[in-house]
């Protein structure tokens, strides 16, 4: 539902899209990590997926922060 809004300007729209996208990707990765963990009996798939999710969310957060600052500077020059 949010795919059609992914190119709209605005930090709130972008944040909603990135949040939904990251949630879907994280859920798929967690399921895959669970299967790999059960198969290999190792915690490494969980660790790798956890770090990947953290990096993905940090990157999205940084992008939203920059966009919001640009909007703020445009509104209050």
PyMOL Python script that loads the backbone (N, CA, C, O; Angstrom):
from pymol import cmd

cmd.read_pdbstr("""\
ATOM      1  N   UNK A   1       0.812  -1.192   0.000  1.00  0.00           N
ATOM      2  CA  UNK A   1       0.000   0.000   0.000  1.00  0.00           C
ATOM      3  C   UNK A   1       0.860   1.262   0.000  1.00  0.00           C
ATOM      4  O   UNK A   1       0.477   2.286  -0.567  1.00  0.00           O
ATOM      5  N   UNK A   2       2.017   1.180   0.636  1.00  0.00           N
ATOM      6  CA  UNK A   2       2.874   2.366   0.695  1.00  0.00           C
ATOM      7  C   UNK A   2       3.775   2.508  -0.527  1.00  0.00           C
ATOM      8  O   UNK A   2       4.400   3.553  -0.711  1.00  0.00           O
ATOM      9  N   UNK A   3       3.853   1.483  -1.359  1.00  0.00           N
ATOM     10  CA  UNK A   3       4.773   1.513  -2.492  1.00  0.00           C
ATOM     11  C   UNK A   3       4.523   2.699  -3.418  1.00  0.00           C
ATOM     12  O   UNK A   3       5.471   3.261  -3.966  1.00  0.00           O
ATOM     13  N   UNK A   4       3.294   3.077  -3.595  1.00  0.00           N
ATOM     14  CA  UNK A   4       3.006   4.191  -4.508  1.00  0.00           C
ATOM     15  C   UNK A   4       3.450   5.535  -3.925  1.00  0.00           C
ATOM     16  O   UNK A   4       3.528   6.522  -4.656  1.00  0.00           O
ATOM     17  N   UNK A   5       3.740   5.588  -2.628  1.00  0.00           N
ATOM     18  CA  UNK A   5       4.156   6.833  -1.976  1.00  0.00           C
ATOM     19  C   UNK A   5       5.658   6.900  -1.728  1.00  0.00           C
ATOM     20  O   UNK A   5       6.132   7.859  -1.119  1.00  0.00           O
ATOM     21  N   UNK A   6       6.413   5.915  -2.181  1.00  0.00           N
ATOM     22  CA  UNK A   6       7.836   5.869  -1.840  1.00  0.00           C
ATOM     23  C   UNK A   6       8.640   7.008  -2.445  1.00  0.00           C
ATOM     24  O   UNK A   6       9.718   7.324  -1.941  1.00  0.00           O
ATOM     25  N   UNK A   7       8.162   7.619  -3.484  1.00  0.00           N
ATOM     26  CA  UNK A   7       8.892   8.714  -4.129  1.00  0.00           C
ATOM     27  C   UNK A   7       8.394  10.096  -3.694  1.00  0.00           C
ATOM     28  O   UNK A   7       8.964  11.109  -4.100  1.00  0.00           O
ATOM     29  N   UNK A   8       7.359  10.149  -2.886  1.00  0.00           N
ATOM     30  CA  UNK A   8       6.832  11.437  -2.435  1.00  0.00           C
ATOM     31  C   UNK A   8       7.849  12.108  -1.532  1.00  0.00           C
ATOM     32  O   UNK A   8       8.533  11.456  -0.744  1.00  0.00           O
ATOM     33  N   UNK A   9       7.934  13.414  -1.662  1.00  0.00           N
ATOM     34  CA  UNK A   9       8.820  14.141  -0.766  1.00  0.00           C
ATOM     35  C   UNK A   9       8.129  14.275   0.580  1.00  0.00           C
ATOM     36  O   UNK A   9       6.907  14.167   0.682  1.00  0.00           O
ATOM     37  N   UNK A  10       8.896  14.504   1.567  1.00  0.00           N
ATOM     38  CA  UNK A  10       8.350  14.644   2.911  1.00  0.00           C
ATOM     39  C   UNK A  10       8.904  13.577   3.825  1.00  0.00           C
ATOM     40  O   UNK A  10       8.875  12.385   3.518  1.00  0.00           O
ATOM     41  N   UNK A  11       9.403  14.027   4.943  1.00  0.00           N
ATOM     42  CA  UNK A  11      10.062  13.095   5.851  1.00  0.00           C
ATOM     43  C   UNK A  11       9.082  12.101   6.466  1.00  0.00           C
ATOM     44  O   UNK A  11       9.446  10.949   6.699  1.00  0.00           O
ATOM     45  N   UNK A  12       7.860  12.517   6.730  1.00  0.00           N
ATOM     46  CA  UNK A  12       6.905  11.600   7.361  1.00  0.00           C
ATOM     47  C   UNK A  12       6.482  10.482   6.405  1.00  0.00           C
ATOM     48  O   UNK A  12       6.365   9.327   6.814  1.00  0.00           O
ATOM     49  N   UNK A  13       6.254  10.817   5.152  1.00  0.00           N
ATOM     50  CA  UNK A  13       5.895   9.801   4.164  1.00  0.00           C
ATOM     51  C   UNK A  13       7.059   8.855   3.947  1.00  0.00           C
ATOM     52  O   UNK A  13       6.879   7.639   3.882  1.00  0.00           O
ATOM     53  N   UNK A  14       8.249   9.414   3.836  1.00  0.00           N
ATOM     54  CA  UNK A  14       9.444   8.586   3.643  1.00  0.00           C
ATOM     55  C   UNK A  14       9.677   7.680   4.851  1.00  0.00           C
ATOM     56  O   UNK A  14      10.030   6.511   4.693  1.00  0.00           O
ATOM     57  N   UNK A  15       9.480   8.216   6.053  1.00  0.00           N
ATOM     58  CA  UNK A  15       9.665   7.414   7.262  1.00  0.00           C
ATOM     59  C   UNK A  15       8.670   6.260   7.318  1.00  0.00           C
ATOM     60  O   UNK A  15       9.035   5.149   7.700  1.00  0.00           O
ATOM     61  N   UNK A  16       7.425   6.509   6.945  1.00  0.00           N
ATOM     62  CA  UNK A  16       6.412   5.449   6.946  1.00  0.00           C
ATOM     63  C   UNK A  16       6.774   4.359   5.944  1.00  0.00           C
ATOM     64  O   UNK A  16       6.652   3.170   6.237  1.00  0.00           O
ATOM     65  N   UNK A  17       7.220   4.774   4.756  1.00  0.00           N
ATOM     66  CA  UNK A  17       7.587   3.785   3.751  1.00  0.00           C
ATOM     67  C   UNK A  17       8.782   2.955   4.209  1.00  0.00           C
ATOM     68  O   UNK A  17       8.758   1.728   4.116  1.00  0.00           O
ATOM     69  N   UNK A  18       9.832   3.621   4.704  1.00  0.00           N
ATOM     70  CA  UNK A  18      11.031   2.895   5.127  1.00  0.00           C
ATOM     71  C   UNK A  18      10.740   1.981   6.316  1.00  0.00           C
ATOM     72  O   UNK A  18      11.290   0.884   6.406  1.00  0.00           O
ATOM     73  N   UNK A  19       9.894   2.423   7.209  1.00  0.00           N
ATOM     74  CA  UNK A  19       9.535   1.594   8.361  1.00  0.00           C
ATOM     75  C   UNK A  19       8.821   0.325   7.918  1.00  0.00           C
ATOM     76  O   UNK A  19       9.139  -0.767   8.389  1.00  0.00           O
ATOM     77  N   UNK A  20       7.865   0.464   7.020  1.00  0.00           N
ATOM     78  CA  UNK A  20       7.130  -0.706   6.521  1.00  0.00           C
ATOM     79  C   UNK A  20       8.055  -1.633   5.740  1.00  0.00           C
ATOM     80  O   UNK A  20       8.015  -2.851   5.912  1.00  0.00           O
ATOM     81  N   UNK A  21       8.881  -1.053   4.886  1.00  0.00           N
ATOM     82  CA  UNK A  21       9.820  -1.866   4.093  1.00  0.00           C
ATOM     83  C   UNK A  21      10.791  -2.608   4.994  1.00  0.00           C
ATOM     84  O   UNK A  21      11.018  -3.805   4.819  1.00  0.00           O
ATOM     85  N   UNK A  22      11.363  -1.897   5.960  1.00  0.00           N
ATOM     86  CA  UNK A  22      12.327  -2.526   6.856  1.00  0.00           C
ATOM     87  C   UNK A  22      11.685  -3.615   7.703  1.00  0.00           C
ATOM     88  O   UNK A  22      12.321  -4.623   8.009  1.00  0.00           O
ATOM     89  N   UNK A  23      10.441  -3.418   8.079  1.00  0.00           N
ATOM     90  CA  UNK A  23       9.732  -4.424   8.866  1.00  0.00           C
ATOM     91  C   UNK A  23       9.548  -5.707   8.059  1.00  0.00           C
ATOM     92  O   UNK A  23       9.756  -6.804   8.579  1.00  0.00           O
ATOM     93  N   UNK A  24       9.165  -5.574   6.808  1.00  0.00           N
ATOM     94  CA  UNK A  24       8.991  -6.753   5.951  1.00  0.00           C
ATOM     95  C   UNK A  24      10.321  -7.474   5.766  1.00  0.00           C
ATOM     96  O   UNK A  24      10.394  -8.694   5.917  1.00  0.00           O
ATOM     97  N   UNK A  25      11.364  -6.729   5.441  1.00  0.00           N
ATOM     98  CA  UNK A  25      12.679  -7.349   5.240  1.00  0.00           C
ATOM     99  C   UNK A  25      13.188  -8.009   6.509  1.00  0.00           C
ATOM    100  O   UNK A  25      13.747  -9.105   6.460  1.00  0.00           O
ATOM    101  N   UNK A  26      12.999  -7.353   7.644  1.00  0.00           N
ATOM    102  CA  UNK A  26      13.453  -7.919   8.913  1.00  0.00           C
ATOM    103  C   UNK A  26      12.700  -9.203   9.239  1.00  0.00           C
ATOM    104  O   UNK A  26      13.302 -10.170   9.707  1.00  0.00           O
ATOM    105  N   UNK A  27      11.404  -9.226   9.000  1.00  0.00           N
ATOM    106  CA  UNK A  27      10.616 -10.431   9.288  1.00  0.00           C
ATOM    107  C   UNK A  27      11.059 -11.609   8.428  1.00  0.00           C
ATOM    108  O   UNK A  27      11.165 -12.732   8.919  1.00  0.00           O
ATOM    109  N   UNK A  28      11.314 -11.358   7.160  1.00  0.00           N
ATOM    110  CA  UNK A  28      11.788 -12.426   6.275  1.00  0.00           C
ATOM    111  C   UNK A  28      13.162 -12.914   6.731  1.00  0.00           C
ATOM    112  O   UNK A  28      13.427 -14.116   6.748  1.00  0.00           O
ATOM    113  N   UNK A  29      14.026 -11.983   7.098  1.00  0.00           N
ATOM    114  CA  UNK A  29      15.372 -12.350   7.549  1.00  0.00           C
ATOM    115  C   UNK A  29      15.332 -13.124   8.863  1.00  0.00           C
ATOM    116  O   UNK A  29      16.115 -14.055   9.051  1.00  0.00           O
ATOM    117  N   UNK A  30      14.449 -12.761   9.759  1.00  0.00           N
ATOM    118  CA  UNK A  30      14.337 -13.474  11.039  1.00  0.00           C
ATOM    119  C   UNK A  30      13.858 -14.910  10.819  1.00  0.00           C
ATOM    120  O   UNK A  30      14.354 -15.835  11.463  1.00  0.00           O
ATOM    121  N   UNK A  31      12.910 -15.097   9.927  1.00  0.00           N
ATOM    122  CA  UNK A  31      12.446 -16.453   9.627  1.00  0.00           C
ATOM    123  C   UNK A  31      13.587 -17.268   9.011  1.00  0.00           C
ATOM    124  O   UNK A  31      13.805 -18.418   9.392  1.00  0.00           O
ATOM    125  N   UNK A  32      14.306 -16.678   8.070  1.00  0.00           N
ATOM    126  CA  UNK A  32      15.439 -17.378   7.454  1.00  0.00           C
ATOM    127  C   UNK A  32      16.508 -17.706   8.494  1.00  0.00           C
ATOM    128  O   UNK A  32      17.065 -18.803   8.486  1.00  0.00           O
ATOM    129  N   UNK A  33      16.796 -16.764   9.385  1.00  0.00           N
ATOM    130  CA  UNK A  33      17.781 -17.008  10.432  1.00  0.00           C
ATOM    131  C   UNK A  33      17.321 -18.127  11.365  1.00  0.00           C
ATOM    132  O   UNK A  33      18.127 -18.947  11.804  1.00  0.00           O
ATOM    133  N   UNK A  34      16.038 -18.156  11.663  1.00  0.00           N
ATOM    134  CA  UNK A  34      15.511 -19.231  12.506  1.00  0.00           C
ATOM    135  C   UNK A  34      15.689 -20.598  11.870  1.00  0.00           C
ATOM    136  O   UNK A  34      16.059 -21.565  12.535  1.00  0.00           O
ATOM    137  N   UNK A  35      15.421 -20.664  10.581  1.00  0.00           N
ATOM    138  CA  UNK A  35      15.608 -21.936   9.872  1.00  0.00           C
ATOM    139  C   UNK A  35      17.079 -22.337   9.834  1.00  0.00           C
ATOM    140  O   UNK A  35      17.420 -23.497  10.062  1.00  0.00           O
ATOM    141  N   UNK A  36      17.945 -21.372   9.545  1.00  0.00           N
ATOM    142  CA  UNK A  36      19.380 -21.667   9.529  1.00  0.00           C
ATOM    143  C   UNK A  36      19.900 -22.037  10.908  1.00  0.00           C
ATOM    144  O   UNK A  36      20.746 -22.922  11.038  1.00  0.00           O
ATOM    145  N   UNK A  37      19.405 -21.372  11.927  1.00  0.00           N
ATOM    146  CA  UNK A  37      19.818 -21.690  13.294  1.00  0.00           C
ATOM    147  C   UNK A  37      19.383 -23.108  13.668  1.00  0.00           C
ATOM    148  O   UNK A  37      20.148 -23.846  14.287  1.00  0.00           O
ATOM    149  N   UNK A  38      18.186 -23.484  13.305  1.00  0.00           N
ATOM    150  CA  UNK A  38      17.706 -24.837  13.596  1.00  0.00           C
ATOM    151  C   UNK A  38      18.518 -25.875  12.830  1.00  0.00           C
ATOM    152  O   UNK A  38      18.798 -26.955  13.351  1.00  0.00           O
ATOM    153  N   UNK A  39      18.894 -25.553  11.601  1.00  0.00           N
ATOM    154  CA  UNK A  39      19.646 -26.500  10.774  1.00  0.00           C
ATOM    155  C   UNK A  39      21.091 -26.628  11.236  1.00  0.00           C
ATOM    156  O   UNK A  39      21.615 -27.738  11.333  1.00  0.00           O
ATOM    157  N   UNK A  40      21.744 -25.496  11.524  1.00  0.00           N
ATOM    158  CA  UNK A  40      23.178 -25.517  11.864  1.00  0.00           C
ATOM    159  C   UNK A  40      23.436 -25.620  13.358  1.00  0.00           C
ATOM    160  O   UNK A  40      24.548 -25.943  13.773  1.00  0.00           O
ATOM    161  N   UNK A  41      22.428 -25.351  14.163  1.00  0.00           N
ATOM    162  CA  UNK A  41      22.568 -25.324  15.623  1.00  0.00           C
ATOM    163  C   UNK A  41      23.647 -24.335  16.065  1.00  0.00           C
ATOM    164  O   UNK A  41      24.408 -24.577  17.002  1.00  0.00           O
ATOM    165  N   UNK A  42      23.676 -23.233  15.362  1.00  0.00           N
ATOM    166  CA  UNK A  42      24.626 -22.159  15.646  1.00  0.00           C
ATOM    167  C   UNK A  42      23.856 -20.861  15.844  1.00  0.00           C
ATOM    168  O   UNK A  42      22.802 -20.653  15.242  1.00  0.00           O
ATOM    169  N   UNK A  43      24.383 -20.003  16.681  1.00  0.00           N
ATOM    170  CA  UNK A  43      23.743 -18.707  16.919  1.00  0.00           C
ATOM    171  C   UNK A  43      24.139 -17.666  15.879  1.00  0.00           C
ATOM    172  O   UNK A  43      23.566 -16.577  15.845  1.00  0.00           O
ATOM    173  N   UNK A  44      25.109 -17.988  15.035  1.00  0.00           N
ATOM    174  CA  UNK A  44      25.616 -16.993  14.082  1.00  0.00           C
ATOM    175  C   UNK A  44      24.573 -16.449  13.114  1.00  0.00           C
ATOM    176  O   UNK A  44      24.604 -15.251  12.832  1.00  0.00           O
ATOM    177  N   UNK A  45      23.657 -17.246  12.591  1.00  0.00           N
ATOM    178  CA  UNK A  45      22.635 -16.647  11.718  1.00  0.00           C
ATOM    179  C   UNK A  45      21.828 -15.556  12.426  1.00  0.00           C
ATOM    180  O   UNK A  45      21.518 -14.525  11.830  1.00  0.00           O
ATOM    181  N   UNK A  46      21.492 -15.783  13.692  1.00  0.00           N
ATOM    182  CA  UNK A  46      20.766 -14.768  14.456  1.00  0.00           C
ATOM    183  C   UNK A  46      21.606 -13.509  14.644  1.00  0.00           C
ATOM    184  O   UNK A  46      21.099 -12.393  14.527  1.00  0.00           O
ATOM    185  N   UNK A  47      22.877 -13.691  14.933  1.00  0.00           N
ATOM    186  CA  UNK A  47      23.770 -12.546  15.143  1.00  0.00           C
ATOM    187  C   UNK A  47      23.903 -11.734  13.865  1.00  0.00           C
ATOM    188  O   UNK A  47      23.812 -10.507  13.890  1.00  0.00           O
ATOM    189  N   UNK A  48      24.117 -12.415  12.757  1.00  0.00           N
ATOM    190  CA  UNK A  48      24.283 -11.727  11.472  1.00  0.00           C
ATOM    191  C   UNK A  48      23.007 -10.987  11.089  1.00  0.00           C
ATOM    192  O   UNK A  48      23.069  -9.836  10.657  1.00  0.00           O
ATOM    193  N   UNK A  49      21.866 -11.622  11.239  1.00  0.00           N
ATOM    194  CA  UNK A  49      20.593 -10.969  10.907  1.00  0.00           C
ATOM    195  C   UNK A  49      20.341  -9.790  11.837  1.00  0.00           C
ATOM    196  O   UNK A  49      19.887  -8.738  11.389  1.00  0.00           O
ATOM    197  N   UNK A  50      20.625  -9.950  13.104  1.00  0.00           N
ATOM    198  CA  UNK A  50      20.446  -8.848  14.052  1.00  0.00           C
ATOM    199  C   UNK A  50      21.299  -7.644  13.695  1.00  0.00           C
ATOM    200  O   UNK A  50      20.821  -6.510  13.736  1.00  0.00           O
ATOM    201  N   UNK A  51      22.552  -7.879  13.347  1.00  0.00           N
ATOM    202  CA  UNK A  51      23.425  -6.776  12.927  1.00  0.00           C
ATOM    203  C   UNK A  51      22.935  -6.150  11.625  1.00  0.00           C
ATOM    204  O   UNK A  51      22.980  -4.931  11.459  1.00  0.00           O
ATOM    205  N   UNK A  52      22.472  -6.983  10.712  1.00  0.00           N
ATOM    206  CA  UNK A  52      21.932  -6.459   9.454  1.00  0.00           C
ATOM    207  C   UNK A  52      20.712  -5.581   9.671  1.00  0.00           C
ATOM    208  O   UNK A  52      20.578  -4.531   9.043  1.00  0.00           O
ATOM    209  N   UNK A  53      19.823  -6.008  10.559  1.00  0.00           N
ATOM    210  CA  UNK A  53      18.634  -5.211  10.865  1.00  0.00           C
ATOM    211  C   UNK A  53      19.036  -3.890  11.512  1.00  0.00           C
ATOM    212  O   UNK A  53      18.481  -2.839  11.190  1.00  0.00           O
ATOM    213  N   UNK A  54      20.000  -3.950  12.422  1.00  0.00           N
ATOM    214  CA  UNK A  54      20.460  -2.718  13.082  1.00  0.00           C
ATOM    215  C   UNK A  54      21.044  -1.745  12.068  1.00  0.00           C
ATOM    216  O   UNK A  54      20.745  -0.552  12.120  1.00  0.00           O
ATOM    217  N   UNK A  55      21.871  -2.231  11.148  1.00  0.00           N
ATOM    218  CA  UNK A  55      22.461  -1.364  10.122  1.00  0.00           C
ATOM    219  C   UNK A  55      21.398  -0.807   9.183  1.00  0.00           C
ATOM    220  O   UNK A  55      21.449   0.364   8.807  1.00  0.00           O
ATOM    221  N   UNK A  56      20.443  -1.637   8.807  1.00  0.00           N
ATOM    222  CA  UNK A  56      19.379  -1.193   7.911  1.00  0.00           C
ATOM    223  C   UNK A  56      18.556  -0.080   8.565  1.00  0.00           C
ATOM    224  O   UNK A  56      18.249   0.926   7.925  1.00  0.00           O
ATOM    225  N   UNK A  57      18.207  -0.259   9.822  1.00  0.00           N
ATOM    226  CA  UNK A  57      17.418   0.762  10.519  1.00  0.00           C
ATOM    227  C   UNK A  57      18.225   2.024  10.798  1.00  0.00           C
ATOM    228  O   UNK A  57      17.686   3.130  10.752  1.00  0.00           O
ATOM    229  N   UNK A  58      19.508   1.864  11.086  1.00  0.00           N
ATOM    230  CA  UNK A  58      20.355   3.044  11.303  1.00  0.00           C
ATOM    231  C   UNK A  58      20.476   3.860  10.023  1.00  0.00           C
ATOM    232  O   UNK A  58      20.427   5.090  10.062  1.00  0.00           O
ATOM    233  N   UNK A  59      20.632   3.189   8.899  1.00  0.00           N
ATOM    234  CA  UNK A  59      20.705   3.893   7.617  1.00  0.00           C
ATOM    235  C   UNK A  59      19.415   4.617   7.287  1.00  0.00           C
ATOM    236  O   UNK A  59      19.435   5.751   6.809  1.00  0.00           O
ATOM    237  N   UNK A  60      18.293   3.962   7.543  1.00  0.00           N
ATOM    238  CA  UNK A  60      16.995   4.604   7.297  1.00  0.00           C
ATOM    239  C   UNK A  60      16.811   5.799   8.224  1.00  0.00           C
ATOM    240  O   UNK A  60      16.330   6.851   7.803  1.00  0.00           O
ATOM    241  N   UNK A  61      17.189   5.635   9.468  1.00  0.00           N
ATOM    242  CA  UNK A  61      17.070   6.736  10.429  1.00  0.00           C
ATOM    243  C   UNK A  61      17.924   7.928  10.048  1.00  0.00           C
ATOM    244  O   UNK A  61      17.495   9.074  10.180  1.00  0.00           O
ATOM    245  N   UNK A  62      19.116   7.662   9.582  1.00  0.00           N
ATOM    246  CA  UNK A  62      20.001   8.745   9.149  1.00  0.00           C
ATOM    247  C   UNK A  62      19.411   9.481   7.949  1.00  0.00           C
ATOM    248  O   UNK A  62      19.454  10.710   7.890  1.00  0.00           O
ATOM    249  N   UNK A  63      18.869   8.743   7.008  1.00  0.00           N
ATOM    250  CA  UNK A  63      18.261   9.368   5.836  1.00  0.00           C
ATOM    251  C   UNK A  63      17.053  10.223   6.199  1.00  0.00           C
ATOM    252  O   UNK A  63      16.882  11.318   5.663  1.00  0.00           O
ATOM    253  N   UNK A  64      16.226   9.734   7.095  1.00  0.00           N
ATOM    254  CA  UNK A  64      15.053  10.494   7.531  1.00  0.00           C
ATOM    255  C   UNK A  64      15.481  11.736   8.298  1.00  0.00           C
ATOM    256  O   UNK A  64      14.895  12.805   8.127  1.00  0.00           O
ATOM    257  N   UNK A  65      16.488  11.603   9.133  1.00  0.00           N
ATOM    258  CA  UNK A  65      16.980  12.754   9.894  1.00  0.00           C
ATOM    259  C   UNK A  65      17.476  13.851   8.948  1.00  0.00           C
ATOM    260  O   UNK A  65      17.166  15.027   9.142  1.00  0.00           O
ATOM    261  N   UNK A  66      18.242  13.467   7.931  1.00  0.00           N
ATOM    262  CA  UNK A  66      18.746  14.451   6.964  1.00  0.00           C
ATOM    263  C   UNK A  66      17.598  15.113   6.209  1.00  0.00           C
ATOM    264  O   UNK A  66      17.612  16.328   6.012  1.00  0.00           O
ATOM    265  N   UNK A  67      16.621  14.346   5.790  1.00  0.00           N
ATOM    266  CA  UNK A  67      15.473  14.896   5.076  1.00  0.00           C
ATOM    267  C   UNK A  67      14.683  15.856   5.966  1.00  0.00           C
ATOM    268  O   UNK A  67      14.262  16.921   5.515  1.00  0.00           O
ATOM    269  N   UNK A  68      14.487  15.480   7.218  1.00  0.00           N
ATOM    270  CA  UNK A  68      13.755  16.341   8.143  1.00  0.00           C
ATOM    271  C   UNK A  68      14.514  17.643   8.405  1.00  0.00           C
ATOM    272  O   UNK A  68      13.899  18.703   8.525  1.00  0.00           O
ATOM    273  N   UNK A  69      15.835  17.571   8.493  1.00  0.00           N
ATOM    274  CA  UNK A  69      16.628  18.796   8.685  1.00  0.00           C
ATOM    275  C   UNK A  69      16.518  19.715   7.474  1.00  0.00           C
ATOM    276  O   UNK A  69      16.417  20.932   7.622  1.00  0.00           O
ATOM    277  N   UNK A  70      16.537  19.131   6.272  1.00  0.00           N
ATOM    278  CA  UNK A  70      16.372  19.934   5.057  1.00  0.00           C
ATOM    279  C   UNK A  70      15.006  20.617   5.054  1.00  0.00           C
ATOM    280  O   UNK A  70      14.901  21.792   4.700  1.00  0.00           O
ATOM    281  N   UNK A  71      13.956  19.887   5.446  1.00  0.00           N
ATOM    282  CA  UNK A  71      12.624  20.479   5.511  1.00  0.00           C
ATOM    283  C   UNK A  71      12.573  21.593   6.542  1.00  0.00           C
ATOM    284  O   UNK A  71      11.944  22.627   6.321  1.00  0.00           O
ATOM    285  N   UNK A  72      13.234  21.377   7.660  1.00  0.00           N
ATOM    286  CA  UNK A  72      13.251  22.391   8.722  1.00  0.00           C
ATOM    287  C   UNK A  72      13.959  23.667   8.243  1.00  0.00           C
ATOM    288  O   UNK A  72      13.485  24.779   8.476  1.00  0.00           O
ATOM    289  N   UNK A  73      15.089  23.485   7.579  1.00  0.00           N
ATOM    290  CA  UNK A  73      15.836  24.651   7.067  1.00  0.00           C
ATOM    291  C   UNK A  73      15.061  25.362   5.973  1.00  0.00           C
ATOM    292  O   UNK A  73      15.165  26.582   5.844  1.00  0.00           O
ATOM    293  N   UNK A  74      14.293  24.636   5.185  1.00  0.00           N
ATOM    294  CA  UNK A  74      13.481  25.274   4.143  1.00  0.00           C
ATOM    295  C   UNK A  74      12.330  26.063   4.756  1.00  0.00           C
ATOM    296  O   UNK A  74      11.947  27.112   4.239  1.00  0.00           O
ATOM    297  N   UNK A  75      11.780  25.557   5.860  1.00  0.00           N
ATOM    298  CA  UNK A  75      10.655  26.221   6.499  1.00  0.00           C
ATOM    299  C   UNK A  75      11.084  27.424   7.342  1.00  0.00           C
ATOM    300  O   UNK A  75      10.347  28.402   7.474  1.00  0.00           O
ATOM    301  N   UNK A  76      12.290  27.330   7.909  1.00  0.00           N
ATOM    302  CA  UNK A  76      12.808  28.395   8.784  1.00  0.00           C
ATOM    303  C   UNK A  76      14.197  28.803   8.326  1.00  0.00           C
ATOM    304  O   UNK A  76      15.191  28.431   8.950  1.00  0.00           O
ATOM    305  N   UNK A  77      14.274  29.576   7.227  1.00  0.00           N
ATOM    306  CA  UNK A  77      15.603  29.925   6.674  1.00  0.00           C
ATOM    307  C   UNK A  77      16.435  30.806   7.557  1.00  0.00           C
ATOM    308  O   UNK A  77      17.558  31.158   7.196  1.00  0.00           O
TER     309      UNK A  77
END
""", "prot")
cmd.dss("prot")
cmd.show_as("cartoon", "prot")
cmd.util.cbc("prot")
cmd.orient("prot")
